[in-house]
Amino acid sequence: MSSPATAPPAPNNLKRVVAASLVGTTIEWYDFFLYGSAAALVFNKLFFPESDPLVGTLLSFLTYAVGFAARPVGALVFGHYGDRLGRKKLLVLSLLMMGGATFAIGLLPTHATIGSAAPVLLTVLRLVQGFALGGEWGGAVLLVSEHGDAKRRGFWASWPQTGAPAGQLLATGVLSALTALLSDSAFGTWGWRIPFLLSGVLVILGLWIRLSVDESPVFKAALAHAAERKATDGRAEKMPLVAVLRHHWRDVLIAMGARMAENISYYVITAFILVYATTSAELSKQTALNAVLVASAVHFAVIPLWGSLSDRVGRRPVYLVGAVGVALWMFPFFALIDSRSFGGLLLAVTVGLIFHGAMYAPQAAFFAEMFATRMRYSGASIGAQFSSVAAGAPAPLIATALLADFGTSTPISLYVIAAALLTVLAIVCAKETRSRDLADVESGTGRPAAEAETLPADARTV
């Protein structure tokens, strides 16, 4: 019989929690991806006009990468307080920070107005975005994972993951509409600001929905248990970060390795592609944006399907399909783009994102199931976000530099394949987590609580 903490919630309550997480992550990813698209299309001219086009693009992507550098810091801060105070409070804060920074970018003067201060301010706001996103992901997926039951956790936890393609879809859709309706001059002068300013409206919507849900029942039970134990024997809990590094260091490394192919392939497929398609393949910005737009819709649709499959066959098999698939697809990916047809470009991006979805969909449940409740926010966030510094952050930058140095896509394909090999190694070393009860996983080894009796007293906690 399920414990109160793990009993399946009422369907309406679970759907409300899923909706709150999905809307919030969609807005956060909209803000984050909007910057990436703008970095590829206009920021090189608006904030780095004294550089030649390719160098300007590299500098633009460098500010894009700076946002990733702040994500581990956000993971540490939000993870610590999320494990101490709760998931919901920190998710509200992350949404406010991300939305505020994005809205401010829409008001930012360009290099032509304030000179070198413009890229500096842009970089600062990008750091705020990265800090907020570093705390958003872990809280959003945990709120759903800890409300749902184990049998369908992969499916329900995959819905916050659809916030990434939904945000990409929204950001690319708005940019695509503006580039279609406005001249290049109008878009470069003022049109690019509109998507950033829209973030203010979206944040209000996200806050209204996010404030309406309850805190995770698993977290509330763990908090009560910790308070009771402290009152009984006076033993205080260790800091979540210390506990994670002591009991879950292996899981953190596995999570970081698992993210390599997922993160790098995604930013090559969705961000760098805007550079490659418009330069090497000589396709228009509109054509490239439309391809990413359609492919993101497919990506959104397949993520819950992959998540559901992970409930039946396990997290590891589905994840491996994605990693191997991305590796095998890289050379055909660029060959199709080099055909210089919209159909080839669309097929390349769509298949690439389908394989990416096989990694991204089970990731939420997979990472949540690795860690104990009172260190789960910290563990999942650290594993996910620290890897982004080496993976997603430099991916468009490295891909652009490789293209500039070699003039061919071959080194870029090999770069993604190498990342896929690291991910395959990490998943092979991981344990299957599909059957774990989040309320029963103890902190020492990630085994069910029934096995915890053999562990030292200080290693057993909820």
Secondary structure by P-SEA (a helix, b strand, c coil): ccccccccccaaaaaaaaaaaaaaaaaaaaaaaaaaaaaaccccccccccccaaaaaaaaaaaaaaaaaaaaaaaaaaaaaaacccaaaaaaaaaaaaaaaaaaaaaccccccccaaaaaaaaaaaaaaaaaaaacaaaaaaaaaaaccccaaaaaaacccaaaaaaaaaaaaaaaaaaaaccaaaaacccccccccaaaaaaaaaaaaaaaccccaaaaaaaaaaaaaaaacccccccaaaaaaaccaaaaaaaaaaaaaaaaaaaaaccaaaaaaaccccccaaaaaaaaaaaaaaaaaaaaaaaaaaaaccaaaaaaaaaaaaaaaaaaaaaaaacccaaaaaaaaaaaaaaaaaaaaaaaaaaaaaccccaaaaaaaaaccaaaaacccaaaaaaaaaaaacccaaaaaaaaaaaaaaaaaaaaaccccccccccccccccccccccccccccccccc
